Amino acid sequence: MQRGRCRARGALGPRLGEGAEAALTPAQLALRVLAEPVEPGAAEEGCQVTERLWSEYEAFTSRDLSEYEIAYLFADGIAERLHGGQRREAVLCAWGITLEGQKVLLHPSPGTKEDTESCRAFFQDLKRRGLGDPRFVATDGAPGLIRAVEECFPRSVRGRCLAHRMRNLQSKIPDAE
């Protein structure tokens, strides 16, 4: 994902002091800033928030993953509106469940499709950052995603996500009259 030009839409203003701002998650802060009306001087303040959020995103998506012993890995492409008023964009996500049962978001990758090449690069990045082979990897039926999982995690069992399977089956059952 490439960072675009900073375009502030709002300002933190005096209602959000240092203490209140620190208590918000980056996502809550971003939503609050975007909901505020544009005020004089907002661009500079908004750019500072954007820069901070971008730095946090970069740190999150490049962090060491070797501390996690992932038993179950889930990978799926989702469509999200990353910019207000624009069409949805593909975001390939990987999250896992550790041996202790902890849920962990491992990596969101905006702009990544479910083709073999993109998914292979996505999984290779996770492995480069220290992710070991999980016991089980769940995916939907996307052929590129399946191929990339089989190449990148050869010791893992790959299976079809039950939620996707159930949705596909339900779509084939006629509605009751």
N, C-alpha and C positions, 0 to 999 in steps of 0.2 A: 504494500500500500504506500503510495506516495503522498506526502503532505502537500496540501494545496495552500494557496495564499490565505493569510489570516483575514477573515471577514467577520468582524464582531457584529452581533445583532443586539447586544444588550450590555448592561453594566452591572457590576455587583452593587454599586451604590453604597450609601452609608448603612443600609439595613443589614448588610452582611459584614460584620466585623471579622477580625482575624479568627476569633474563637469559633464563631458560627460557621465560617468557611471551612475551617479545619475539621469540623464535625461531619461535614457532608462527604459522601463518596464522590469520586470523580464523575460518575454518571449523573448523580443527583445535582451536582454543581453545574454540569454542562446543561442539563435540562432547565435548571433555574435561570441560568444566564440567557439561554435562548428564548425563554418566555418573557423576559423583561423587555419593556419598550426601549427603543433607541434613545439615548440621552447624549448630550454634548460630552465629549471625552470618552465615550464608550468604546471606541475602536481600540484605543491603546490598552485599556483595561481588559477588554475582551481578548485581544491578542495575547496578553500575558496569560490569561486563563487557558487559551488554546495551546500556547506553547507548553504550559505545565501539563495539560492533559496529554499532549502528544508525547512528551518525555516519559510520562507514566506508562503510556501504551507501548512505547518502544522498549522500556525496561521490562514490562510484563511479557512481551512477545520475544524477548531474547534471553530470558532468565534460564538458569540451569535447571534442568528437569530431573537430574540424577537422584535427587532426594526422594522422588516418588517411586514406589514399587507398585506399578499399575497392574492390577489383575484383569480388569475389564476396560477396554478402550472402545469408545463410541465415536464414530466419525460420520458427519453428515453435512451436506450443503444446505444452507437456509437462505431465504431471500429476505433482506431487511432494507428498510429505507434509511440510508446512511446520511442523506442530506434532505432536509425538509422540502416537500413539494416535488421531489424527483422520483423517478421510478426505482423500484427495488433492485438491489444489487446482490449478487451471490456472495455469501460468506461461508467458507469452509471452516467448520469447527471440529475440534477434538477435545473430548473431555473423558475423564477416566474415574474409576473407582479403585482406590488403593486396597492392598491386602487387609488393611484395618477398617475398611468400609467408608473411608473419607471420599467425598466427591470433589473432583478437581477439574476446573477448566484449564486445559493445557495450552490451547492456542486457537484464537480466531484469526482467520486470514481473509480479509475483504478482497473481492475481485477474483477469487480463486474458483475455478469451475471444477466439475467432477470428472474431467477427462484424465486419462492415465498420466500424462506428463505433469499436469498441475498437481495432482494428488501425490505422485511420486516425490516431487520436490517438497511438498508440504510434509510428508512423513519423513523424508531424509533430513529436513530441518529439525524435526522433533528428535530424531535419533542423534543428530550432531550435538544437540543440546543436552543429551544424556538420557533420553527415554529408552528404557529397555524393552524387550519384546513382552507384551502382555500375554496372559494366558488365552484371552478371547478378545476378538475384535468384532464389533457389530457394525454393520453398514446397511444402507438401503440396497436396492438392486442395481445401482449405477455401475455399468461394466468397467468404466475407467477407475472408479474407486475400488472396486473388487480386485482388479488386476494390480493396482498399486499396493494394496494391503498384502496381497499374496507375495509380491516381490520384496517389499520392505520388512515384513514381519513373517518370514517363512516358518518360524517355530510356533507361531500363534495359530489357534483355531479361529477361522473366520466364519461368521454366521450372519444370517439375515436378521435385521432388527424386527422384533415382534410387533412393535407399533406400526411400522411400515407394512409388514405382512398383513396385519389385521385390517388396516385401511384399504389395502389393495383387494382383499377378499370382500370386505363390505361393499366396495364400489361395484362388485360383480353380482351382488345379490339384489334382485328386484325389490322395490319398495312394496310393503304390504298394502293391500287395497283396503 
